[in-house]
């Protein structure tokens, strides 16, 4: 989703203020009764119609105001300087790549990846769920090397450190499709 520009926020704010003014005006009319309103409003005898319209305007005001003031959290990026300029990669993109690399390893059932920028590269932490009866030190080292090499090859940014946390050991083996 794209971030709203300031002029877009102002338009949404202005529109929501117009809805608020209309809702307050209609509520005022409902409180005055049909006999004391403008000529075009006196034709309507039931003030519940006005109340219904006022409630609709209030709901629209709240929806538009909430949409206009909601700001999206800025995306975290890893920035790496090269001879030709900067390389900017979203942390979520690197997390997806690391997840792809680690899930390809035999013995890993599931994983969760967190990426943080470092002074001259990145630090990756991976929580894995492994299949039973696996050699954990060997699997951890293989995962560490595979992720580091894959990220360096695909993204071009060095990986300074990969931490593998064995979060769980699965009770069932991964289903195989042959």
VOFIFI-864987 format. One record per residue (C-alpha): residue in three letters; x, y, z. Coordinates in steps of 0.2 Angstrom, whole numbers, plus 5000, padded with zeros to 4 digits. Example, Ala and Ser with C-alpha at 12.3 -4.5 7.8 and 13.67 -1.06 7.14 Angstrom:
ALA506249785039;SER506849955036;
This chain:
UNK500050005000;UNK500750174995;UNK500950315008;UNK499750455008;UNK500550625002;UNK500150775013;UNK498950855000;UNK497950695000;UNK497850695019;UNK497250875018;UNK495950835005;UNK495350685016;UNK495350795032;UNK494350935023;UNK493050805016;UNK492850735034;UNK492650905041;UNK491250935028;UNK490450775033;UNK490550825051;UNK489750995048;UNK488350915038;UNK488050785052;UNK487950925065;UNK486851025054;UNK485650885052;UNK485650845070;UNK485251025074;UNK483751015062;UNK483150855070;UNK483250945087;UNK482251095080;UNK480850995073;UNK480150995055;UNK479051145058;UNK480551265062;UNK481651215047;UNK481951275030;UNK480551265017;UNK481251115008;UNK481451025024;UNK479751055030;UNK479050945017;UNK479750795027;UNK478650755042;UNK479650625050;UNK481250675060;UNK481850495060;UNK482350515042;UNK483450665047;UNK484150565062;UNK484550415050;UNK485450535038;UNK486450615052;UNK487050445059;UNK487550395041;UNK488550565040;UNK489350535057;UNK489950355052;UNK490650425036;UNK491550555045;UNK492350435057;UNK492850315043;UNK493650455032;UNK494450545047;UNK495250375053;UNK495850335035;UNK496550515033;UNK497550515049;UNK498150335049;UNK499950335044;UNK500850175038;UNK502450125047;UNK503950165036;UNK504750015029;UNK506449965036;UNK507849965023;UNK509649905022;UNK510750025014;UNK512349975007;UNK513650084997;UNK514450014982;UNK515650094969;UNK514150134958;UNK512950204971;UNK511850134985;UNK510949974986;UNK509349984996;UNK508449825000;UNK506949805012;UNK507149705027;UNK505649605022;UNK506349555005;UNK507949495014;UNK506949395026;UNK505949315012;UNK507549265004;UNK508349195020;UNK506749095023;UNK506849025006;UNK508648975008;UNK508348895025;UNK506748805021;UNK507648705007;UNK508748625019;UNK508348445024;UNK507848435042;UNK507048605044;UNK505148605045;UNK504848785047;UNK505748955051;UNK505449135056;UNK506749265050;UNK507249435057;UNK508549545048;UNK509349695055;UNK510649815047;UNK512349825054;UNK513749955051;UNK514449865035;UNK513149725031;UNK511749635040;UNK511349525055;UNK510049385052;UNK509249285066;UNK508249135062;UNK507149035073;UNK506848855066;UNK505848705069;UNK506748555065;UNK506248375062;UNK506648245075;UNK508248145075;UNK509348285066;UNK511148325071;UNK510748505077;UNK512548575077;UNK512848515059;UNK511048575053;UNK511348745061;UNK513048765053;UNK512348715036;UNK510948835038;UNK512048975043;UNK513248945028;UNK511748925016;UNK510849085021;UNK512449185022;UNK513049135004;UNK511249144997;UNK510949325003;UNK512749374998;UNK512449304981;UNK510749364977;UNK510749534986;UNK512549584985;UNK512649645003;UNK513749555015;UNK513049455030;UNK514049485045;UNK513249365057;UNK511849225056;UNK511149165072;UNK510148995071;UNK508948965086;UNK508248795087;UNK506548855093;UNK505648685092;UNK505848505087;UNK504348445077;UNK503448285082;UNK503048235065;UNK504148225049;UNK503848335034;UNK502648255021;UNK503548205006;UNK502948224988;UNK503648104976;
